[in-house]
Structure formats: C-alpha cells, structure tokens
Amino acid sequence: MITSLAFVFYPVSDLPRARAFYEGTLGLRLTHEFGGAWFEYDLGDTTFAIASSDAEHPTPVRGALAAFEVDDLDAEVARLRATGVEPARAIVDTPVCRFVSLHDPDGNEVLLHQRKRT
C-alpha cells in the first residue's frame, strides 16, 4: 500500500546553476547531498531532489512538475520579480488555491502554490 510521496526529482543540465536557483532564488534549504551529484531538499514529508540529466532523464522534464507550497503567494511573486524572475503566466485563482507557474534555468516548470484557508 502506498502511504506517501517519497520524492520528486528533476534532472538538470548544470548543477551549480540549478542549486543557485533552487537554494538562492527560491530559498530551499539543502538537507542531503550525495557525492556532489544528487541534492535533496526535505519539505514536510516529501523530498525534492535535483541531479544531472542523462539520456534516460533529459531536461526539461515533460509531464510532471513540482508545486511548492508558500504562505503568501503575492509576497513570493514580488520577491522573485525583484530578483529578475518573472512568472510564466499570471496567478491562477481557483476555489481551493492560488498558484503561479515559473521555470527553472533548464525550463522545468515549477509552481508556487498557496492553499486557501477554509
């Protein structure tokens, strides 16, 4: 029986550039590093990981994306814009959440997501 999502992995073409984006720009905190080739960021009960792309895992990822939960979507978008990162589209407002799409340096889609309080 599946009990949780273990991790989401994105292949990247340039690890230092990707780390600068995910750690420096988005503010993720590195929790594990394996031989300088695999980097993990624990987020709640799930892990987001990056590693070098290869023939089986090319960039950008197609058919999947990572959605990072934030406390204040508007503040995060403003902070990112101040660093030169522009969202790919306008904020989407649904009955249960709000989110915005952006891209990492390899073109992988990333969502910033904020659940609405009920």
N, C-alpha and C positions, 0 to 999 in steps of 0.2 A: 504494500500500500504506500502510495506517495504521501509524504507528510509535510513537505515544504519545498521551496525552490532553493537549491544549493547555491548556484551562482549563475551569473550572466557573464559571458566572455566576448570581448571584441578584439579581433585581430587588428593590429596597427602596423603601418609601414615604417614608422620612426618612433621608437620607444621614448627617447628623451623629449621629443616634441609632444607626444601623447601625454606623457606624465606632466609636462608643463601645463597642458590644457586641463586635464582632469584634477590635478592637485592645485596648480596655481590659479587657473581661471575659475573652475567650478568649486574648488575648495574641498575636494575629497581628501581624506586622511589615509595615507598608506598604512596598512595593517600587516601585510606579509609580502616578502619578496623572495623569489626562488631563483638563485643563480643569476640575477640580473636579466632574466628572460621572461619572468611571469610576475605580475604585480597585482596584488589584491587590496580591495577596499571593502571592509565589512560595513554593511549598512543595515542596521536592525538584525533580522535573522537571515539575511541574504548577503551574498558577496558579489561585487562587480570586479571583474578581472580584465587585464589587458596583457597581450603578449604579441610577439612578432607574427606578422602574416606569413603564410606559406601557400603552397599550391592547393592544399585542402581547405585553407581558411583565408581567402583573399579579402582585400578591402575594396570598397566599403562593404559592410555586412548587408545582405539583402534578405528581407523577410522577417527581420526581428529588430527590436530596438530596446534600449534601456530607458526607463522612466524613473527619474529621481524625485522623490517627494521633498517639497520645500514648505516652510512655514508661511512665507509671504511671497507669492509669485511676482507681484508687481515690484517689490523691492529687489528681488533677484534679477529680474529683467533689466531694471535700471542699473544695477551694479554691473551686469555683464555689458550693457551698452557703454558704460563708462570705460570699460577695458577694450572696447572696439569689437565686441562680439555682438552681431545683430541676429535676432531670431530669423528663422527661415520663413515663418508666417506669423500672422497676428495671433494673439492669445485667443484660444478657443474656450468658450464658456458652455458647459453642459449642466444638466440638473444636479449632478453629483460632484463635479470637479471643474477645475480650470487648468489648462496646460498650454505650453508653448513648445515649439519644435526648434531645435538648432542643430548644427553639425559640428563634429569634432574635426581636427585637421585632415583626417582621411576621408571625410564625407559621411561617416557613420552618423545616423540620426540619433539624437538624444532628446528626450522630453524632460522638461521641468514641469512637475505636476503638483497641484495643491488640492487636496480633498476639501469639499465644503463641509462646514460644521452643520450638523443636523440638530 
